[in-house]
Amino acid sequence: DIVHRIHSLLPVQEAARAACASRGLLHSWRCYSNLTLNCETLGLTHKKFEERETYIIDKVDRILRNHYGNGVKVKTLKLHLAPCNNIKAACLDGWLQVTVKAGIEELYLAMPLLMKEKYNFPCSVLSDDAAASSIQSLGLWGCSFHPTPTLGLLRRLKCLQLTLVDITEEGLGILLSKSSSLEQLVLFFCSGITCLQIPCTMQQLNFLSITECKSLKMVEIDAPNLCSFYCVGTLIEISIRNSFQLKNVNLSCILLSDARAKLPSVLGTVESLTLRSRTEVFVDFNTLKIIDGLFKYIMDRDMHATPLCWKKHMINPWIYHSLEC
């Protein structure tokens, strides 16, 4: 009914409190399908950080086991386990096995950084086609993930975010090959990737963000509907083909002195361009001439460009003075 529908839309903490105050909502709570479980929603913020681990594990275990026992399908599961440095992999595996079933739409797992050994996210939980084909958003933080060809088809996956995840380019390639409907790909501090290839089969991809992937040397993109591309980190080679929809580019992974030579293949139909260099503290006259040429190239194409900068040094006053001459 309407009351239970409203209850199902409440944040987990408010939904649990309402169930404690009303016997009529207790059954609704037992069928609550959107679970965001962290220290705040579990009411543990008043406890010392080092005391929270036992309480989190106990409460999460009871909630997930009760949902599974009552036959409740979880649509959203967000687990933030920052205090749980000593949590056992078998415990996490059990939670995912009883939760990641047909009907799950959003899965986010954030692990603590101080674990003796990184948790290995089990590929097996997404090998079931029913579960794999229902998930729409997947976020992993601070764990390892090694996809294999047994991974199910992620037909509805729209958003993929990997932060501090140990994953190889081969594993990521398998993951992307199963995610033909992917629209957003975000990679933060994933140091196991040396070459990122975005194939033309990713027709729906419109947003790509790469931040501080230290081992990354090459990015090859052949996604015809990519609209926004952001890349921050070490110097890399970038190759973009069929970028007919690319509008927004933000780069701090190339040398300013190389920008004029390397960017035309990236620009295409770009409307907004941001360049930053954290390695070139001193810029000689020749480099400034190259940048001046780049800005003229940009302005001739009626594009919007933000000032180029690195560290605390700004060069745009010289550039704009030059352009006015």
C-alpha positions as CSV (number, residue, x, y, z in Angstrom):
1,D,0.0,0.0,0.0
2,I,0.9,3.7,0.0
3,V,2.4,3.7,3.5
4,H,4.7,0.8,2.7
5,R,5.7,2.4,-0.6
6,I,6.7,5.6,1.2
7,H,8.6,3.6,3.8
8,S,10.5,1.8,1.1
9,L,11.8,5.1,-0.2
10,L,13.1,6.3,3.1
11,P,16.9,6.2,3.9
12,V,17.8,3.0,5.7
13,Q,18.3,4.7,9.1
14,E,14.9,6.4,9.0
15,A,13.3,3.3,7.7
16,A,14.7,1.2,10.6
17,R,13.6,3.8,13.2
18,A,10.1,3.9,11.8
19,A,9.9,0.1,12.0
20,C,10.9,0.2,15.6
21,A,8.1,2.6,16.4
22,S,5.4,0.9,14.4
23,R,4.5,-2.8,14.3
24,G,2.7,-2.1,11.0
25,L,6.0,-1.0,9.4
26,L,8.0,-3.9,10.9
27,H,7.1,-6.2,8.1
28,S,7.9,-3.5,5.6
29,W,11.4,-3.2,7.1
30,R,11.9,-6.9,6.8
31,C,11.2,-6.4,3.1
32,Y,13.3,-3.2,2.8
33,S,15.4,-3.6,-0.4
34,N,17.6,-0.5,-0.5
35,L,20.4,-1.0,2.0
36,T,23.1,1.6,2.7
37,L,25.1,0.2,5.7
38,N,27.8,2.2,7.3
39,C,28.6,3.7,10.7
40,E,26.1,6.5,10.4
41,T,23.1,4.5,9.2
42,L,23.8,1.8,11.7
43,G,23.9,4.3,14.6
44,L,27.6,3.8,15.5
45,T,29.0,7.2,15.2
46,H,29.0,7.7,19.0
47,K,31.4,4.8,19.4
48,K,35.2,5.0,19.2
49,F,36.5,4.1,15.8
50,E,38.4,1.0,17.0
51,E,35.2,-0.3,18.7
52,R,33.0,-0.1,15.6
53,E,34.3,-3.2,13.8
54,T,32.5,-5.8,15.9
55,Y,29.2,-3.9,15.9
56,I,29.3,-3.3,12.1
57,I,30.0,-7.0,11.3
58,D,27.3,-8.2,13.7
59,K,24.6,-5.7,12.5
60,V,25.3,-6.2,8.8
61,D,25.4,-9.9,9.1
62,R,22.0,-10.0,10.9
63,I,20.4,-7.6,8.4
64,L,21.6,-9.5,5.3
65,R,20.8,-13.0,6.8
66,N,17.3,-11.9,7.8
67,H,16.6,-10.5,4.4
68,Y,17.8,-13.7,2.7
69,G,15.9,-15.8,5.2
70,N,12.7,-13.8,4.4
71,G,13.2,-14.1,0.7
72,V,13.7,-10.4,0.3
73,K,15.4,-9.3,-3.0
74,V,17.9,-6.5,-2.3
75,K,17.9,-3.9,-5.0
76,T,20.7,-1.6,-3.6
77,L,23.6,-2.7,-1.4
78,K,26.1,-0.1,-0.3
79,L,28.6,-1.5,2.2
80,H,31.1,1.0,3.8
81,L,33.4,-1.0,6.0
82,A,36.2,1.4,6.8
83,P,36.6,0.3,10.5
84,C,36.7,-3.4,9.6
85,N,40.4,-4.0,9.2
86,N,40.2,-7.6,10.5
87,I,37.0,-8.7,8.7
88,K,37.4,-12.2,7.2
89,A,37.1,-12.8,3.5
90,A,34.7,-15.7,4.1
91,C,32.3,-13.4,5.9
92,L,32.2,-10.9,3.0
93,D,31.9,-13.7,0.5
94,G,28.9,-15.0,2.4
95,W,27.2,-11.6,2.4
96,L,27.7,-11.1,-1.3
97,Q,26.5,-14.7,-2.1
98,V,23.2,-14.2,-0.3
99,T,22.6,-10.6,-1.6
100,V,23.8,-10.4,-5.2
101,K,20.9,-12.2,-6.8
102,A,18.5,-11.6,-9.6
103,G,17.0,-8.1,-9.1
104,I,20.0,-6.3,-7.6
105,E,20.5,-3.0,-9.4
106,E,23.2,-1.2,-7.5
107,L,26.3,-2.6,-5.6
108,Y,28.9,-0.6,-3.9
109,L,31.6,-2.0,-1.7
110,A,34.2,0.1,0.2
111,M,36.9,-1.7,2.0
112,P,39.3,-0.4,4.7
113,L,42.8,0.5,3.4
114,L,44.7,-1.0,6.4
115,M,43.8,-4.7,5.9
116,K,46.8,-7.0,5.9
117,E,45.7,-8.5,2.6
118,K,43.3,-6.8,0.1
119,Y,40.0,-8.4,-0.2
120,N,39.5,-10.3,-3.5
121,F,36.1,-9.5,-4.8
122,P,34.7,-12.8,-5.9
123,C,34.0,-12.9,-9.7
124,S,31.7,-15.9,-9.0
125,V,28.9,-13.6,-7.6
126,L,28.6,-12.0,-11.0
127,S,28.9,-15.3,-12.9
128,D,25.2,-16.0,-12.4
129,D,23.5,-14.5,-15.5
130,A,20.4,-13.5,-13.6
131,A,22.4,-11.4,-11.1
132,A,24.8,-10.1,-13.7
133,S,22.1,-9.0,-16.1
134,S,20.2,-7.0,-13.5
135,I,23.0,-4.9,-12.0
136,Q,23.0,-1.3,-13.3
137,S,25.7,0.3,-11.1
138,L,28.9,-1.2,-9.7
139,G,31.4,0.5,-7.5
140,L,34.4,-1.1,-5.8
141,W,36.8,0.6,-3.4
142,G,40.0,-0.7,-1.9
143,C,39.9,-4.4,-3.1
144,S,41.2,-6.7,-5.8
145,F,39.1,-7.8,-8.7
146,H,40.1,-10.4,-11.3
147,P,37.4,-10.9,-13.8
148,T,37.5,-14.2,-15.8
149,P,35.6,-15.3,-18.9
150,T,33.1,-17.0,-16.6
151,L,31.8,-13.5,-15.7
152,G,28.1,-13.1,-16.7
153,L,26.8,-10.6,-19.2
154,L,26.3,-7.3,-17.5
155,R,23.6,-6.3,-20.0
156,R,22.2,-3.4,-17.9
157,L,25.4,-2.1,-16.3
158,K,25.4,1.7,-16.9
159,C,28.0,3.0,-14.4
160,L,31.3,1.4,-13.3
161,Q,33.6,3.0,-10.7
162,L,36.8,1.4,-9.6
163,T,38.9,3.1,-6.8
164,L,42.1,1.8,-5.5
165,V,41.2,-1.6,-7.1
166,D,43.9,-4.1,-8.1
167,I,42.9,-5.0,-11.6
168,T,44.9,-5.8,-14.7
169,E,44.3,-4.5,-18.2
170,E,43.3,-8.1,-19.2
171,G,40.8,-8.3,-16.3
172,L,39.4,-4.8,-17.1
173,G,39.2,-5.8,-20.8
174,I,37.1,-8.9,-19.9
175,L,34.9,-6.7,-17.7
176,L,34.3,-4.1,-20.4
177,S,33.6,-6.8,-23.0
178,K,30.7,-8.0,-20.9
179,S,29.4,-4.4,-20.4
180,S,28.1,-3.3,-23.8
181,S,25.6,-0.9,-22.3
182,L,28.1,1.0,-20.1
183,E,27.6,4.8,-20.1
184,Q,30.1,5.9,-17.4
185,L,33.6,4.5,-16.6
186,V,35.5,6.0,-13.7
187,L,39.0,4.8,-12.7
188,F,40.8,6.1,-9.6
189,F,44.3,5.0,-8.5
190,C,44.1,1.6,-10.3
191,S,47.8,0.9,-10.7
192,G,47.6,-2.4,-12.4
193,I,46.5,-1.0,-15.8
194,T,49.2,-0.2,-18.4
195,C,47.1,0.2,-21.5
196,L,43.4,1.1,-21.5
197,Q,41.5,0.2,-24.6
198,I,37.9,1.3,-25.2
199,P,36.6,-0.7,-28.1
200,C,34.0,0.5,-30.7
201,T,31.6,-2.0,-29.3
202,M,31.0,0.4,-26.3
203,Q,28.4,2.4,-28.2
204,Q,26.8,3.8,-25.1
205,L,29.9,5.1,-23.3
206,N,29.6,8.9,-22.9
207,F,31.8,9.6,-19.9
208,L,35.3,8.5,-19.2
209,S,37.4,9.6,-16.2
210,I,40.9,8.4,-15.3
211,T,42.7,9.7,-12.2
212,E,46.3,8.8,-11.1
213,C,46.5,5.3,-12.6
214,K,50.3,5.3,-12.1
215,S,51.3,2.5,-14.5
216,L,49.0,3.7,-17.3
217,K,51.1,4.5,-20.5
218,M,48.5,4.4,-23.3
219,V,44.8,5.2,-23.7
220,E,43.1,4.1,-26.9
221,I,39.5,5.2,-27.4
222,D,37.2,4.1,-30.1
223,A,33.8,5.0,-28.5
224,P,31.7,6.9,-31.0
225,N,29.4,8.5,-28.4
226,L,32.0,9.6,-25.9
227,C,31.0,13.1,-24.7
228,S,33.4,13.9,-21.8
229,F,36.9,12.7,-21.2
230,Y,39.0,13.5,-18.1
231,C,42.5,12.3,-17.5
232,V,44.7,13.2,-14.5
233,G,48.1,11.7,-13.7
234,T,51.4,10.7,-15.2
235,L,52.3,11.4,-18.8
236,I,50.6,9.1,-21.3
237,E,49.9,8.6,-24.9
238,I,46.3,9.3,-26.0
239,S,44.6,8.0,-29.2
240,I,41.0,8.8,-29.9
241,R,39.2,7.7,-33.0
242,N,35.6,8.3,-34.2
243,S,35.2,11.0,-31.5
244,F,32.2,12.6,-33.2
245,Q,30.4,13.5,-30.0
246,L,33.4,14.5,-27.8
247,K,32.6,17.9,-26.3
248,N,34.5,18.2,-23.0
249,V,38.2,17.3,-22.5
250,N,40.2,17.9,-19.3
251,L,43.8,16.7,-19.4
252,S,46.8,17.0,-17.0
253,C,48.6,14.0,-18.4
254,I,50.5,15.6,-21.3
255,L,53.4,18.1,-21.7
256,L,52.3,21.5,-22.7
257,S,55.1,21.6,-25.2
258,D,53.6,18.5,-26.9
259,A,50.0,19.8,-26.8
260,R,49.9,21.3,-30.2
261,A,51.2,18.2,-31.9
262,K,49.2,15.7,-29.9
263,L,45.8,17.4,-29.4
264,P,44.3,17.7,-32.9
265,S,43.5,14.0,-32.9
266,V,41.7,14.5,-29.6
267,L,39.9,17.8,-30.3
268,G,37.6,16.9,-33.2
269,T,34.3,18.5,-32.1
270,V,35.5,19.5,-28.6
271,E,33.8,22.6,-27.2
272,S,35.5,22.9,-23.8
273,L,39.2,22.1,-23.3
274,T,41.2,22.3,-20.0
275,L,44.9,21.6,-19.9
276,R,47.2,21.4,-16.9
277,S,50.8,20.4,-16.5
278,R,52.3,19.6,-13.1
279,T,55.8,18.7,-14.6
280,E,56.7,21.8,-16.6
281,V,57.7,24.3,-13.9
282,F,59.8,26.3,-16.4
283,V,58.4,27.1,-19.8
284,D,60.7,28.5,-22.4
285,F,59.8,30.9,-25.2
286,N,59.4,28.1,-27.8
287,T,56.9,26.3,-25.6
288,L,55.0,29.5,-25.1
289,K,54.9,30.0,-28.9
290,I,53.5,26.4,-29.2
291,I,50.8,27.2,-26.6
292,D,50.1,30.4,-28.4
293,G,49.5,28.5,-31.6
294,L,47.4,26.0,-29.7
295,F,45.1,28.7,-28.4
296,K,44.8,30.3,-31.9
297,Y,43.9,26.8,-33.2
298,I,41.2,26.6,-30.5
299,M,39.8,30.0,-31.1
300,D,39.7,29.5,-34.8
301,R,37.5,26.5,-34.1
302,D,35.1,28.6,-31.9
303,M,35.9,26.5,-28.8
304,H,35.9,27.5,-25.1
305,A,39.3,26.9,-23.3
306,T,40.1,27.4,-19.7
307,P,43.5,28.8,-18.7
308,L,46.5,26.4,-18.9
309,C,48.2,26.1,-15.5
310,W,50.7,24.1,-13.5
311,K,51.4,24.2,-9.8
312,K,51.0,27.9,-8.9
313,H,52.3,29.4,-12.1
314,M,49.8,30.9,-14.6
315,I,50.7,31.6,-18.2
316,N,47.4,32.7,-19.6
317,P,48.1,36.5,-19.2
318,W,51.0,36.2,-21.7
319,I,48.9,34.1,-24.0
320,Y,45.9,36.4,-24.1
321,H,48.3,39.4,-24.6
322,S,49.9,37.5,-27.5
323,L,46.5,36.7,-29.0
324,E,45.5,40.4,-28.9
325,C,48.6,41.5,-30.8
